[in-house]
Amino acid sequence: MTVRLVFGRPLPGVVGETRRVVHVFEVPTGDSVPERLTAFCGTSFGHGELEHLDRIQGMPCVSCLRRTPTPDPELMTGCQEPEEQP
């Protein structure tokens, strides 16, 4: 199963500066926008509380990283470099 991920960091003032770490979220399915997004670490955010990031910028949430799904090895086989021919 393919999981699409997005990164977000709490906006200034939502949490203390030392807690403004980059969280990892699964992209919600469907067309509707959920009331709250819950990161892999379990922290939940409402509308207007997150800064969307196109990549991890700054300190990541270690709990999110630990719980983020790993890539499917079968999907990665097409990305491997070709083996050298003898």
N, C-alpha and C positions, 0 to 999 in steps of 0.2 A: 504494500500500500504506500502510495506517495504522500508525504506530508510536506506542505509548503510552510515555510517559516518566515516570520518578520521580526525585526528588532525594534525595540522602543526603550526610551529612557524617560523617567518622570521629568516633567517640566520644572523649572525653578519655582520653589515655593510649595510644591505639592508634597515633597518630602525634604528632609534636611540635605544639605549639599553632599555629605558623606554617603548618603543612601541613594544618590542619583546614579545608579549603576544601570548597565544595559541589560534588559530582560529579553528573553526569547519567547515568542508566542507562535502558536499554530494559527495559520490563516483560517478564519471561520468559513465554513461551507455555506452555500446559499447566497441569496441576494440581499438579505436583510442585514443591517448593521446591529451587532449585539449591544446591549446596554453597557456591559462591562467586558473587558478582555482579561483573561487570567493567564499569567505567565506560567511556564513549566514549573517554577518554584512555588506556585500557589498564590502569589501576590496578585491582587485584582485591581484594575484601574477603570475609571469611568471616562466618559467623553471629556475631552479637553484637558486630560491629565498627563498625556504622553506626547513625547516628541518622536516622530517616526524617523528611523534611521535606515539607510540603504545598506549599511554594514555595521559591524561592531566598532564603535568609536568611543574609546575611553574604557573605564573599568567594567568588565562583564560581571554579571551575577553568577557566582560560582555554582549556586544551586540550580539555576537554569541550565548552565552548561552541562552539569552532571546528568540532568534529566532529559536533555535534548536527544531525540532519536538519532542513531547513527545511520549513515547511508547504506542502502541495500547493495551488497556486493555484486549482485547480478546487474544492477544498473550501472555500476562503476566499471564493468569489464570493457565497455566501449571506450573508456577514457584512458586505459592503460597504454603505455608506450609499446610499440612493437618490439618483439624479441629480436635480438641480433641473429642473423643467419650465419652458420659456420662456413 
